[in-house]
Amino acid sequence: MPAFLLPILFNRYTIGAVIVLGLLLGAYAKGYSNAAQKCQEAQLRAVIATQARDLKAWELADAAAKDEQSRLAAELIELQQMVTDYEKELLLKPAPACTLSDDDARRLRGIGVK
């Protein structure tokens, strides 16, 4: 190192300026890091909120599907009972395979139609 730079480099003002500059750079880096962390935290909170809304929607859809399933199961049991009753009535007729009356045809068309 050239000898004429030594007094400048070891001057107390130069050393103080380097220390202050280092502190400013450290504070800037810390602030930037904190801002980036807050931004990432806000982004994660938004993702969590979206997932919570999605979960609630899925729970509502699941409840609606279960209600529909139980309604359809009850309707199925009712229709099966109608068919069973009608089969029993047909067996009581003298020749069930021969003809169906108009009432029988209407009943058959009405099964399952709501």
NORBELRA-V797017 format. One record per backbone hydrogen bond with DSSP energy under -0.5 kcal/mol. CO is the residue of the C=O (numbers start at 1). NH is the residue of the N-H. Records with the same first field share a line. If there is no record, write none. Layout:
CO: NH / NH
//
This chain:
2: 5 / 6
3: 6 / 7
5: 9
6: 10
8: 11
11: 15
12: 16
13: 17
14: 18
15: 19
16: 20
17: 21
18: 22
19: 23
20: 24
21: 25
22: 26
23: 27
24: 28
25: 29
26: 30
27: 31
28: 32
29: 33
30: 34
31: 35
32: 36
33: 37
34: 38
35: 39
36: 40
37: 41
38: 42
39: 43
40: 44
41: 45
42: 46
43: 47
44: 48
45: 49
46: 50
47: 51
48: 52
49: 53
50: 54
51: 55
52: 56
53: 57
54: 58
55: 59
56: 60
57: 61
58: 62
59: 63
60: 64
61: 65
62: 66
63: 67
64: 68
65: 69
66: 70
67: 71
68: 72
69: 73
70: 74
71: 75
72: 76
73: 77
74: 78
75: 79
76: 80
77: 81
78: 82
79: 83
80: 84
81: 85
82: 86
83: 87
84: 88
85: 89
86: 90
87: 91
88: 92
89: 92 / 93
90: 93
93: 96
95: 98 / 99
101: 105
102: 106
103: 107
104: 108
105: 109
106: 110
107: 111
108: 111
110: 113
112: 114
//
